[in-house]
């Protein structure tokens, strides 16, 4: 009898413990519901209208896995939440990029997500707005799926730069300005930099002074259209007189590239831009906003066309990361290699084709084929090459 009573008491204690545990309130997972959305047109994507600070105050952390659900039922399941574009081309993410007004859902190096969400896409379009069939009155909700699932990537690739000139050793480094002398490129013929007209990062006046000193005669502006340029010029504090001189003389060609280097439109705009500047004398300047991504692709293409090898192209591409973030093989070897593999190698592989060894391939032929497919003739390619190599 005593034994049975003892067993019953033990069972009762276990039940009470279980019931007590069940009664404790479970921690609520972070969520942000029914937020307005906005089409972000420059890079393509969907702004979800909550500030980065307010979103993070809800308990979301960089490196979390989240689900984004739009009011039309479209979902982005198990995507990473990062403060940078730390996914490969074509992959989706929720991003809180420094300087953005809101968090944003996007496809890295992909077409415009908003447009795709409208289901008006064709061909190889992979944009989120089109994919999700969104409208201006749509809303979005974000839910935590798994805490810290992508934290290792976030920590490995978390990089930031300052817009304070005093944090940099020279105007050249601050402006991310340099001559692309490699392969058969003649010294002083093609330069790259941050924007000489868009001063959102405080670099435009410095770039302007440097391009005047270098004697730049023609600019291929990858980031803007004429409407945006006119807004920069009319803004208070605009201080790029040499750029204005070139622009008023018709020597600035804006082609407003998206971030989707895998699209036909991207290639066709580059081809038209190179044809246009070929009608003018060098030296040329190639730039976007930071002189990093779109500039990185176009300069890689030009360098390859002019006979530069993989290592020369890689070295030049990574100068930007040294300028902005102090990432180089000596100080940050892991980050250096990670960025190289996830950014430049993907771009070069796209140019070269699947299965081609980009370290041993004839990159000049690959670049030429890319431009031929984009609409340039062999004669037009040769005219451009002659401008920059002789």
C-alpha positions as CSV (number, residue, x, y, z in Angstrom):
1,X,0.0,0.0,0.0
2,X,2.8,2.4,1.0
3,X,4.6,1.6,-2.2
4,X,1.5,2.3,-4.3
5,X,0.9,5.6,-2.5
6,X,4.5,6.6,-3.1
7,X,4.1,5.9,-6.8
8,X,0.9,7.9,-7.0
9,X,2.6,10.8,-5.2
10,X,5.5,10.7,-7.7
11,X,3.1,10.7,-10.6
12,X,1.2,13.6,-9.1
13,X,4.4,15.6,-8.7
14,X,5.4,15.0,-12.3
15,X,1.9,16.0,-13.5
16,X,2.0,19.2,-11.4
17,X,5.5,20.0,-12.8
18,X,4.3,19.5,-16.4
19,X,1.1,21.6,-15.8
20,X,3.2,24.3,-14.1
21,X,5.5,24.4,-17.1
22,X,2.6,24.6,-19.5
23,X,1.2,27.6,-17.6
24,X,4.3,29.7,-18.1
25,X,3.9,32.3,-20.9
26,X,6.0,31.4,-23.9
27,X,8.2,34.1,-25.3
28,X,6.6,35.8,-28.3
29,X,8.5,35.6,-31.5
30,X,9.2,38.9,-33.3
31,X,6.8,39.9,-36.0
32,X,5.9,43.0,-38.0
33,X,2.5,42.8,-39.5
34,X,0.5,44.6,-42.2
35,X,3.2,47.1,-43.1
36,X,2.8,49.3,-46.2
37,X,5.1,48.5,-49.2
38,X,6.9,50.8,-51.7
39,X,8.5,50.1,-55.0
40,X,12.3,50.7,-54.8
41,X,13.2,51.4,-58.4
42,X,16.9,52.0,-58.6
43,X,18.1,48.5,-57.6
44,X,14.8,46.7,-57.7
45,X,12.9,45.4,-54.8
46,X,10.2,46.1,-52.2
47,X,10.6,48.5,-49.4
48,X,8.6,47.3,-46.3
49,X,7.9,50.6,-44.6
50,X,9.4,50.2,-41.2
51,X,12.7,51.8,-40.3
52,X,15.6,49.6,-39.7
53,X,15.9,50.7,-36.0
54,X,12.2,50.2,-35.3
55,X,12.3,46.7,-37.0
56,X,15.3,45.7,-34.9
57,X,13.7,46.9,-31.7
58,X,11.0,44.3,-32.3
59,X,13.7,41.6,-31.7
60,X,14.9,40.8,-35.2
61,X,18.6,40.3,-35.4
62,X,21.0,40.2,-38.4
63,X,21.5,36.6,-39.4
64,X,18.0,35.5,-38.5
65,X,15.9,33.5,-40.9
66,X,12.6,35.2,-41.6
67,X,9.4,34.7,-43.7
68,X,8.0,37.6,-45.6
69,X,4.3,37.3,-46.5
70,X,2.6,39.8,-48.7
71,X,-1.1,40.5,-48.5
72,X,-1.8,38.8,-51.8
73,X,-0.6,35.5,-50.3
74,X,2.9,35.5,-51.9
75,X,5.6,34.3,-49.4
76,X,9.4,34.5,-49.2
77,X,10.1,31.5,-47.0
78,X,13.3,31.1,-44.8
79,X,15.2,34.0,-46.2
80,X,18.1,35.6,-44.4
81,X,17.9,39.0,-42.7
82,X,21.2,40.8,-43.3
83,X,22.6,44.4,-43.2
84,X,24.3,43.8,-46.5
85,X,23.9,42.0,-49.7
86,X,25.5,38.8,-48.4
87,X,23.7,36.3,-50.7
88,X,24.7,35.1,-54.2
89,X,23.3,36.5,-57.4
90,X,19.7,35.5,-57.8
91,X,19.1,34.7,-54.1
92,X,16.4,36.5,-52.0
93,X,17.0,38.3,-48.8
94,X,15.6,40.9,-46.4
95,X,18.1,43.7,-46.0
96,X,18.7,46.6,-43.7
97,X,21.4,48.3,-45.7
98,X,22.9,51.3,-43.9
99,X,21.3,54.5,-45.2
100,X,18.1,52.8,-46.4
101,X,14.9,54.5,-45.1
102,X,13.3,51.1,-44.6
103,X,14.0,47.4,-44.6
104,X,13.8,45.9,-48.1
105,X,13.0,42.5,-49.7
106,X,15.1,42.0,-52.8
107,X,16.8,39.6,-55.1
108,X,20.6,40.2,-55.1
109,X,21.8,41.1,-58.5
110,X,18.3,40.3,-59.7
111,X,15.7,42.1,-61.6
112,X,13.0,44.3,-60.0
113,X,11.1,42.2,-57.4
114,X,8.1,44.6,-57.6
115,X,7.7,44.2,-61.3
116,X,7.9,40.5,-61.1
117,X,5.3,40.4,-58.4
118,X,2.9,41.9,-60.9
119,X,3.3,38.8,-63.0
120,X,4.3,40.8,-66.0
121,X,7.7,39.2,-66.3
122,X,9.1,37.5,-69.4
123,X,12.2,35.6,-70.3
124,X,14.7,35.3,-67.5
125,X,13.3,38.1,-65.3
126,X,13.5,37.2,-61.6
127,X,12.3,40.4,-59.8
128,X,10.5,40.3,-56.6
129,X,7.8,42.9,-57.3
130,X,6.8,41.1,-60.4
131,X,7.0,37.7,-58.7
132,X,4.8,38.7,-55.8
133,X,2.1,40.4,-57.9
134,X,2.1,43.5,-55.7
135,X,0.2,46.7,-55.9
136,X,0.7,50.1,-54.3
137,X,-2.0,49.2,-51.6
138,X,-0.4,45.8,-50.8
139,X,1.0,45.2,-47.4
140,X,3.7,42.9,-46.0
141,X,4.3,41.0,-42.8
142,X,7.6,39.7,-41.5
143,X,7.9,36.7,-39.1
144,X,10.9,35.2,-37.4
145,X,11.4,31.7,-38.6
146,X,14.6,30.6,-37.0
147,X,16.9,32.6,-34.7
148,X,20.5,33.0,-35.9
149,X,20.3,30.5,-38.8
150,X,22.5,32.7,-41.0
151,X,24.5,34.3,-38.3
152,X,27.8,32.8,-39.4
153,X,27.4,34.4,-42.9
154,X,26.4,37.7,-41.3
155,X,29.4,37.8,-39.1
156,X,31.8,36.7,-41.8
157,X,30.6,39.4,-44.3
158,X,29.5,42.2,-42.0
159,X,31.3,45.3,-43.5
160,X,30.7,49.0,-43.3
161,X,32.4,52.1,-44.5
162,X,32.4,55.8,-43.4
163,X,31.4,58.8,-45.5
164,X,33.8,61.0,-43.4
165,X,36.8,62.1,-45.5
166,X,39.0,62.4,-42.4
167,X,38.8,58.6,-42.0
168,X,40.7,58.0,-45.2
169,X,44.4,58.5,-46.0
170,X,43.8,60.4,-49.3
171,X,41.3,62.0,-51.6
172,X,42.0,59.2,-54.1
173,X,41.2,56.4,-51.6
174,X,38.1,58.3,-50.4
175,X,36.9,58.8,-54.0
176,X,37.7,55.1,-54.9
177,X,39.4,56.6,-57.9
178,X,42.0,54.8,-60.0
179,X,43.4,54.2,-63.5
180,X,42.6,50.8,-65.0
181,X,46.0,50.1,-66.5
182,X,46.3,46.4,-67.3
183,X,46.2,44.0,-70.2
184,X,46.6,46.2,-73.3
185,X,44.8,49.2,-71.7
186,X,47.0,52.2,-72.1
187,X,47.8,54.2,-69.0
188,X,45.5,57.2,-68.4
189,X,42.7,56.0,-70.8
190,X,40.1,54.5,-68.5
191,X,39.4,55.5,-64.9
192,X,36.9,54.3,-62.3
193,X,35.5,56.0,-59.2
194,X,32.5,56.8,-57.1
195,X,30.0,59.3,-58.4
196,X,31.2,62.8,-59.4
197,X,27.6,64.1,-59.3
198,X,25.5,62.1,-56.7
199,X,26.9,63.4,-53.4
200,X,24.9,61.1,-51.0
201,X,28.2,59.7,-49.7
202,X,30.0,63.1,-49.7
203,X,32.5,62.0,-52.4
204,X,31.3,63.8,-55.5
205,X,33.4,67.0,-55.0
206,X,36.5,64.9,-54.5
207,X,35.8,62.8,-57.6
208,X,35.2,66.0,-59.5
209,X,38.6,67.5,-58.6
210,X,40.3,64.2,-59.5
211,X,38.7,63.8,-62.9
212,X,39.6,67.3,-63.8
213,X,43.2,66.6,-62.8
214,X,43.2,63.4,-64.9
215,X,41.8,65.3,-67.9
216,X,38.7,63.1,-68.2
217,X,36.9,63.9,-71.5
218,X,33.9,61.6,-71.3
219,X,31.9,59.9,-68.6
220,X,29.9,56.6,-68.7
221,X,27.5,57.0,-65.8
222,X,26.1,53.6,-64.9
223,X,23.8,54.7,-62.1
224,X,21.6,57.6,-63.3
225,X,19.4,59.0,-66.0
226,X,19.2,62.6,-67.0
227,X,16.3,63.3,-64.6
228,X,18.4,62.2,-61.7
229,X,21.4,64.1,-62.8
230,X,19.4,67.3,-63.2
231,X,18.2,66.9,-59.6
232,X,21.8,66.5,-58.4
233,X,22.8,69.7,-60.3
234,X,19.9,71.7,-58.9
235,X,20.4,70.6,-55.3
236,X,21.7,73.0,-52.7
237,X,25.4,72.4,-52.2
238,X,26.1,70.9,-55.6
239,X,29.9,71.4,-56.0
240,X,31.1,69.5,-59.1
241,X,31.8,72.2,-61.7
242,X,34.0,70.0,-63.9
243,X,31.3,67.3,-64.1
244,X,28.8,70.1,-65.0
245,X,31.0,71.3,-67.8
246,X,31.2,67.8,-69.3
247,X,27.5,67.3,-68.9
248,X,26.6,70.5,-70.5
249,X,28.9,69.7,-73.4
250,X,27.1,66.4,-74.0
251,X,30.0,64.3,-72.7
252,X,28.2,62.4,-70.0
253,X,26.3,59.3,-71.0
254,X,23.9,58.0,-68.3
255,X,22.6,54.5,-68.8
256,X,20.8,53.8,-65.5
257,X,21.8,50.1,-65.0
258,X,19.9,47.9,-62.7
259,X,21.7,45.4,-60.5
260,X,20.8,42.4,-62.6
261,X,23.9,41.6,-64.5
262,X,22.3,38.4,-65.8
263,X,19.6,40.2,-67.8
264,X,19.6,41.1,-71.5
265,X,18.7,44.7,-70.8
266,X,21.8,45.1,-68.6
267,X,24.1,43.9,-71.4
268,X,22.3,45.9,-74.0
269,X,22.6,49.1,-72.0
270,X,26.4,48.5,-71.5
271,X,26.8,47.9,-75.3
272,X,25.0,51.1,-76.1
273,X,27.0,53.0,-73.6
274,X,30.3,51.8,-75.0
275,X,29.2,52.7,-78.5
276,X,28.3,56.2,-77.4
277,X,31.6,56.9,-75.6
278,X,33.6,55.5,-78.4
279,X,32.4,58.5,-80.5
280,X,34.3,60.7,-78.0
281,X,38.0,60.9,-77.1
282,X,39.4,59.3,-74.0
283,X,40.2,59.5,-71.2
284,X,37.0,58.0,-70.0
285,X,35.5,57.7,-66.5
286,X,33.3,54.7,-65.5
287,X,31.2,55.2,-62.4
288,X,28.0,54.3,-60.6
289,X,27.2,55.5,-57.0
290,X,30.0,53.9,-55.0
291,X,32.1,52.6,-57.9
292,X,31.7,49.1,-56.5
293,X,29.1,46.8,-58.0
294,X,27.9,48.0,-61.4
295,X,31.2,49.7,-61.9
296,X,32.9,46.5,-60.8
297,X,31.1,44.5,-63.5
298,X,31.6,47.0,-66.4
299,X,35.3,47.5,-65.5
300,X,35.8,43.8,-65.2
301,X,34.3,43.5,-68.7
302,X,36.5,46.2,-70.2
303,X,39.6,44.8,-68.5
304,X,38.9,41.3,-69.8
305,X,38.2,42.6,-73.3
306,X,41.6,44.3,-73.2
307,X,43.3,41.0,-72.4
308,X,43.7,41.2,-68.6
309,X,43.9,37.9,-66.8
310,X,42.0,36.7,-63.8
311,X,44.4,37.8,-61.2
312,X,44.8,41.4,-62.6
313,X,41.0,41.8,-62.7
314,X,40.6,40.3,-59.2
315,X,43.3,42.6,-57.8
316,X,41.7,45.7,-59.3
317,X,38.2,44.7,-58.2
318,X,39.3,44.2,-54.6
319,X,41.0,47.6,-54.4
320,X,37.5,49.0,-53.8
321,X,37.1,46.8,-50.7
322,X,40.5,47.9,-49.4
323,X,39.6,51.5,-50.0
324,X,36.2,51.3,-48.3
325,X,36.6,48.6,-45.7
326,X,40.3,47.9,-45.3
327,X,39.7,44.4,-46.5
328,X,42.8,43.0,-48.1
329,X,44.7,39.6,-48.1
330,X,46.9,40.6,-45.3
331,X,44.4,42.1,-42.8
332,X,41.2,40.2,-43.6
333,X,42.1,37.1,-45.7
334,X,38.9,35.2,-45.0
335,X,36.6,38.2,-45.8
336,X,38.8,39.0,-48.8
337,X,38.4,35.5,-50.3
338,X,34.7,35.3,-49.5
339,X,33.9,38.6,-51.2
340,X,36.0,37.6,-54.2
341,X,34.3,34.2,-54.6
342,X,30.7,35.4,-54.1
343,X,31.0,38.6,-56.1
344,X,33.6,38.8,-58.8
345,X,33.9,35.1,-59.5
346,X,30.2,34.9,-60.1
347,X,30.3,37.9,-62.6
348,X,33.2,36.4,-64.5
349,X,31.6,33.0,-64.6
350,X,28.5,34.5,-66.1
351,X,30.6,36.2,-68.8
352,X,32.7,33.1,-69.5
353,X,29.8,30.5,-69.3
354,X,29.0,27.6,-67.2
355,X,31.8,25.1,-66.7
356,X,34.5,27.4,-68.0
357,X,37.6,27.8,-65.7
358,X,37.7,31.6,-65.3
359,X,41.3,31.4,-64.1
360,X,42.6,29.9,-67.3
361,X,40.0,30.9,-69.9
362,X,40.5,33.4,-72.7
363,X,38.6,36.2,-71.0
364,X,39.1,38.5,-73.9
365,X,37.1,36.2,-76.2
366,X,34.5,35.8,-73.5
367,X,34.0,39.5,-73.1
368,X,33.9,40.0,-76.9
369,X,31.2,37.3,-77.2
370,X,29.2,39.0,-74.4
371,X,29.2,42.3,-76.2
372,X,28.4,40.8,-79.6
373,X,25.4,39.1,-78.0
374,X,24.5,42.4,-76.4
375,X,24.3,44.2,-79.8
376,X,27.7,45.6,-80.6
377,X,29.3,44.7,-83.9
378,X,32.8,43.4,-84.2
379,X,33.7,46.8,-85.8
380,X,32.2,48.8,-82.9
381,X,34.1,46.7,-80.3
382,X,37.4,47.3,-82.2
383,X,36.7,51.0,-82.4
384,X,36.2,51.1,-78.6
385,X,39.4,49.0,-78.0
386,X,41.4,51.3,-80.2
387,X,40.3,54.3,-78.1
388,X,41.6,52.8,-74.9
389,X,44.6,50.8,-76.0
390,X,46.5,53.1,-78.4
